[in-house]
Amino acid sequence: MSFCKEWFSNYVKLKNPFLIKVGDGKFVKGIGTGDIHLEAYNGRVWNQITLKDVLYTPETPFNLFSVSSMLDKGYTQSADAKMSVFKNDQGCIIVRAVRAGKLFKMDFRQETTDQCLVSMSIIQWHEKLAHQHVKHVKNILNRNGITYSDDWNNYVCEGCVYGKQHRASHQKTAKETLELVHVDLGEMDVRSLGGAKYFLLFKDDYSHYKTVYLLKTKDEAVAKLKAYVKLVENQFGKMIKTLRSDHGTEIKNASAKEIMDSLGIFHSKSSTYTPQQNGRIEREIRTVVEATRSVIHARNLDTSLWGEAMNYVVHTLNQTGTSSVANKSPADLWFGRRLNVNKLRTFGCDSYVFIEEVQRVTSTITSSSHWYEFHIGSLKVKSFPDFHIYILKLDRIADTCLTLNVPIHLLCLDPNSAVLYKFNGHNVGHTSQWNVSTRPFLLTEIFWIVFI
């Protein structure tokens, strides 16, 4: 028995305390039990031992060791007038006791650092381990062989309440396509080649199939919503049951309400200042935007191609992404079929365009490279398969002439430039466009760089 409560680990308070008679005839009260980790001296070395089921008696002035309990656990004792030793079943001395007057004093010790470790409660460990979840804290302690007193019960950590409280997200999960569709508007920092600045992303909750529309202005969102509703109705012969969005006015407006009311679509809106409740589409937008940036920069393309890249990303995720059904892609659940992944191509890779027979002579090749490559001065220039040349960033190249036997559409996309460009002898500004069907033609004295 011991009066040092701080030594106990796995301490349990007794429901019914009881009295114990000690050597001088007095009675002391035992109010709890637990284990004590100590180091015992056997005359040569200190051994780490654990005393099990030690009784906590706060009224005793010193710690008492029960010889009978030691013998009951299989240990043997040998003693003389000066010393007593206890041996295990292998005959090894575990601990010794040296006589002091009428008592034998046990050679036990407990280091202060060890005492701190074994006496800490699970609440103290929870705070010490940066307020991690209590189950994880217990796993850590058990894996490292550290004992503790489990005093958690229904304890509520005030620090965790203040620091970790968050708004709950919608828990509803759809059981079929179009039962629940998420929608949100995203914005890019540059305009696409087609002039789009925004995009509207729809995501079916059950299949995770995504549909994206590019918008030049936010007020186009209602028209795209109407187009999406007609699209899915034509494909599946049924209507969207619930459309979930935030409180953005691009969907939450009179025109959108009229469309949804006329078709019986319930509009579920997240609470104000609570984007977490619309978290699924928020995370999807982040995924799509990050992937769009990645495919553009991986090929060193211009950021104005984000619209084409986003369509590519959404298509790829639909064919290969996850859904609410294991081992099924969004396209599997949406269309009931899956695209052959081998048909997917890297965004920005080289390809070849078939030349129709009426557009070529007998000696001409039957296909041409996706890129038309030529040089202006020392710079290598490529054009798109529809023979568009885009001037995206400008550098002066003087006294340069080019003859190219392909039809060219020349478009300057540098809105900050006020200089004039000379095309076939005509001076034109940066907002002009030209369609040239004659061949050959002459491109001269143009501010120009390699694009894409």
Solvent accessible surface area in square Angstrom, and as a share of the most:
residue,aa,sasa,rsa
1,M,50,0.22
2,S,3,0.02
3,F,77,0.32
4,C,16,0.10
5,K,103,0.44
6,E,88,0.39
7,W,59,0.21
8,F,6,0.02
9,S,0,0.00
10,N,67,0.34
11,Y,48,0.18
12,V,93,0.54
13,K,145,0.62
14,L,44,0.22
15,K,194,0.82
16,N,126,0.65
17,P,63,0.39
18,F,98,0.41
19,L,114,0.57
20,I,34,0.17
21,K,131,0.55
22,V,30,0.17
23,G,89,0.85
24,D,104,0.54
25,G,36,0.34
26,K,137,0.58
27,F,120,0.50
28,V,13,0.07
29,K,85,0.36
30,G,0,0.00
31,I,42,0.21
32,G,0,0.00
33,T,39,0.23
34,G,6,0.06
35,D,17,0.09
36,I,4,0.02
37,H,50,0.22
38,L,14,0.07
39,E,26,0.12
40,A,0,0.00
41,Y,49,0.18
42,N,16,0.08
43,G,29,0.28
44,R,188,0.68
45,V,73,0.42
46,W,92,0.32
47,N,45,0.23
48,Q,147,0.65
49,I,34,0.17
50,T,51,0.30
51,L,35,0.17
52,K,113,0.48
53,D,112,0.58
54,V,17,0.09
55,L,24,0.12
56,Y,23,0.09
57,T,0,0.00
58,P,58,0.36
59,E,110,0.50
60,T,7,0.04
61,P,107,0.67
62,F,102,0.43
63,N,63,0.32
64,L,58,0.29
65,F,56,0.24
66,S,53,0.34
67,V,60,0.34
68,S,72,0.46
69,S,50,0.32
70,M,17,0.08
71,L,77,0.38
72,D,124,0.64
73,K,116,0.49
74,G,51,0.49
75,Y,67,0.25
76,T,78,0.45
77,Q,75,0.33
78,S,55,0.35
79,A,67,0.52
80,D,93,0.48
81,A,73,0.57
82,K,160,0.68
83,M,67,0.30
84,S,4,0.03
85,V,20,0.11
86,F,2,0.01
87,K,67,0.29
88,N,38,0.19
89,D,133,0.69
90,Q,149,0.66
91,G,45,0.43
92,C,69,0.42
93,I,61,0.31
94,I,29,0.14
95,V,0,0.00
96,R,58,0.21
97,A,1,0.01
98,V,58,0.33
99,R,117,0.43
100,A,61,0.47
101,G,59,0.57
102,K,191,0.81
103,L,120,0.59
104,F,81,0.34
105,K,143,0.60
106,M,33,0.15
107,D,32,0.17
108,F,53,0.22
109,R,96,0.35
110,Q,33,0.15
111,E,77,0.35
112,T,98,0.57
113,T,98,0.57
114,D,54,0.28
115,Q,44,0.19
116,C,70,0.42
117,L,71,0.35
118,V,18,0.10
119,S,36,0.23
120,M,28,0.13
121,S,13,0.09
122,I,0,0.00
123,I,33,0.17
124,Q,89,0.40
125,W,14,0.05
126,H,4,0.02
127,E,89,0.40
128,K,121,0.51
129,L,40,0.20
130,A,82,0.63
131,H,55,0.25
132,Q,66,0.29
133,H,116,0.52
134,V,21,0.12
135,K,144,0.61
136,H,77,0.34
137,V,0,0.00
138,K,54,0.23
139,N,77,0.39
140,I,35,0.18
141,L,1,0.01
142,N,94,0.48
143,R,170,0.62
144,N,97,0.50
145,G,65,0.63
146,I,48,0.24
147,T,39,0.23
148,Y,28,0.11
149,S,19,0.12
150,D,81,0.42
151,D,63,0.32
152,W,44,0.16
153,N,133,0.68
154,N,142,0.73
155,Y,82,0.31
156,V,107,0.61
157,C,11,0.07
158,E,114,0.51
159,G,41,0.40
160,C,24,0.14
161,V,65,0.37
162,Y,174,0.66
163,G,65,0.62
164,K,105,0.45
165,Q,149,0.66
166,H,148,0.66
167,R,126,0.46
168,A,72,0.56
169,S,54,0.35
170,H,57,0.25
171,Q,143,0.64
172,K,96,0.41
173,T,57,0.33
174,A,2,0.02
175,K,160,0.68
176,E,68,0.31
177,T,16,0.10
178,L,1,0.01
179,E,31,0.14
180,L,0,0.00
181,V,0,0.00
182,H,2,0.01
183,V,0,0.00
184,D,11,0.06
185,L,27,0.14
186,G,9,0.09
187,E,106,0.47
188,M,18,0.08
189,D,124,0.64
190,V,54,0.31
191,R,121,0.44
192,S,10,0.07
193,L,45,0.22
194,G,54,0.52
195,G,20,0.20
196,A,6,0.05
197,K,40,0.17
198,Y,36,0.14
199,F,1,0.00
200,L,0,0.00
201,L,0,0.00
202,F,0,0.00
203,K,16,0.07
204,D,0,0.00
205,D,1,0.00
206,Y,48,0.18
207,S,0,0.00
208,H,41,0.18
209,Y,32,0.12
210,K,8,0.04
211,T,23,0.14
212,V,17,0.10
213,Y,38,0.15
214,L,54,0.27
215,L,0,0.00
216,K,108,0.46
217,T,64,0.37
218,K,99,0.42
219,D,113,0.59
220,E,51,0.23
221,A,0,0.00
222,V,27,0.15
223,A,65,0.50
224,K,57,0.24
225,L,1,0.00
226,K,97,0.41
227,A,45,0.35
228,Y,2,0.01
229,V,2,0.01
230,K,120,0.51
231,L,71,0.35
232,V,0,0.00
233,E,71,0.32
234,N,130,0.67
235,Q,81,0.36
236,F,61,0.26
237,G,65,0.62
238,K,74,0.31
239,M,51,0.23
240,I,2,0.01
241,K,110,0.47
242,T,16,0.09
243,L,1,0.00
244,R,13,0.05
245,S,1,0.01
246,D,35,0.18
247,H,65,0.29
248,G,20,0.20
249,T,106,0.62
250,E,24,0.11
251,I,3,0.02
252,K,87,0.37
253,N,51,0.26
254,A,84,0.65
255,S,60,0.39
256,A,0,0.00
257,K,126,0.53
258,E,125,0.56
259,I,27,0.14
260,M,4,0.02
261,D,86,0.45
262,S,86,0.55
263,L,66,0.33
264,G,63,0.61
265,I,9,0.04
266,F,135,0.56
267,H,32,0.14
268,S,15,0.10
269,K,79,0.34
270,S,2,0.01
271,S,55,0.36
272,T,77,0.45
273,Y,192,0.73
274,T,3,0.02
275,P,69,0.44
276,Q,85,0.38
277,Q,41,0.18
278,N,1,0.00
279,G,9,0.09
280,R,68,0.25
281,I,0,0.00
282,E,62,0.28
283,R,135,0.49
284,E,24,0.11
285,I,24,0.12
286,R,145,0.53
287,T,60,0.35
288,V,0,0.00
289,V,22,0.12
290,E,79,0.35
291,A,29,0.22
292,T,0,0.00
293,R,121,0.44
294,S,67,0.43
295,V,32,0.18
296,I,4,0.02
297,H,110,0.49
298,A,79,0.61
299,R,101,0.37
300,N,130,0.67
301,L,21,0.11
302,D,48,0.25
303,T,57,0.33
304,S,16,0.10
305,L,10,0.05
306,W,3,0.01
307,G,1,0.01
308,E,80,0.36
309,A,0,0.00
310,M,0,0.00
311,N,69,0.36
312,Y,59,0.23
313,V,6,0.03
314,V,7,0.04
315,H,83,0.37
316,T,32,0.19
317,L,43,0.21
318,N,5,0.03
319,Q,18,0.08
320,T,66,0.39
321,G,21,0.20
322,T,112,0.65
323,S,16,0.11
324,S,52,0.34
325,V,54,0.31
326,A,85,0.66
327,N,146,0.75
328,K,93,0.39
329,S,4,0.03
330,P,0,0.00
331,A,1,0.01
332,D,19,0.10
333,L,38,0.19
334,W,7,0.03
335,F,77,0.32
336,G,65,0.63
337,R,154,0.56
338,R,128,0.47
339,L,47,0.23
340,N,78,0.40
341,V,79,0.45
342,N,122,0.63
343,K,134,0.57
344,L,41,0.21
345,R,158,0.58
346,T,81,0.47
347,F,31,0.13
348,G,26,0.25
349,C,41,0.25
350,D,91,0.47
351,S,45,0.29
352,Y,160,0.61
353,V,61,0.35
354,F,121,0.51
355,I,35,0.18
356,E,95,0.42
357,E,128,0.57
358,V,141,0.81
359,Q,138,0.61
360,R,58,0.21
361,V,103,0.59
362,T,146,0.85
363,S,107,0.69
364,T,52,0.30
365,I,118,0.60
366,T,72,0.42
367,S,41,0.27
368,S,17,0.11
369,S,43,0.28
370,H,40,0.18
371,W,24,0.08
372,Y,49,0.19
373,E,91,0.41
374,F,16,0.07
375,H,107,0.48
376,I,9,0.05
377,G,52,0.50
378,S,107,0.69
379,L,56,0.28
380,K,91,0.38
381,V,0,0.00
382,K,51,0.21
383,S,0,0.00
384,F,32,0.13
385,P,40,0.25
386,D,80,0.41
387,F,52,0.22
388,H,49,0.22
389,I,1,0.00
390,Y,24,0.09
391,I,1,0.00
392,L,31,0.15
393,K,142,0.60
394,L,40,0.20
395,D,81,0.42
396,R,149,0.54
397,I,27,0.14
398,A,52,0.41
399,D,123,0.64
400,T,18,0.11
401,C,88,0.53
402,L,18,0.09
403,T,88,0.51
404,L,29,0.14
405,N,95,0.49
406,V,15,0.09
407,P,41,0.26
408,I,4,0.02
409,H,29,0.13
410,L,1,0.01
411,L,27,0.13
412,C,6,0.04
413,L,53,0.26
414,D,24,0.12
415,P,104,0.65
416,N,139,0.71
417,S,13,0.08
418,A,94,0.73
419,V,60,0.35
420,L,107,0.53
421,Y,0,0.00
422,K,69,0.29
423,F,8,0.03
424,N,58,0.30
425,G,57,0.55
426,H,121,0.54
427,N,97,0.50
428,V,23,0.13
429,G,23,0.22
430,H,53,0.24
431,T,110,0.64
432,S,38,0.24
433,Q,111,0.49
434,W,33,0.12
435,N,130,0.67
436,V,22,0.12
437,S,93,0.60
438,T,89,0.52
439,R,143,0.52
440,P,81,0.51
441,F,12,0.05
442,L,78,0.39
443,L,7,0.03
444,T,20,0.12
445,E,70,0.31
446,I,8,0.04
447,F,47,0.19
448,W,1,0.00
449,I,30,0.15
450,V,58,0.33
451,F,6,0.02
452,I,34,0.17
